[in-house]
């Protein structure tokens, strides 16, 4: 299976609004924890290590924008 990077969400604006609404009233720490749980839930749903590896790579900032190590 390949990672889908082209738009693939029905009603993406509605999903984005729901995502933001889910964070309403949370502290920064609670919001970050929600994001972490959501990532793990979706990763579990995908279940394919190769696809998850592709997603990790795709999520990295471009090399020119990465913090120096």
ABEGO torsion letter per residue (X at the ends): XBBBABBABBGAAAAAAAAAAAABGBBAAAAAAAAAAAAAAAAAAAGBAAAAAAAAAAABBBAAABBBX
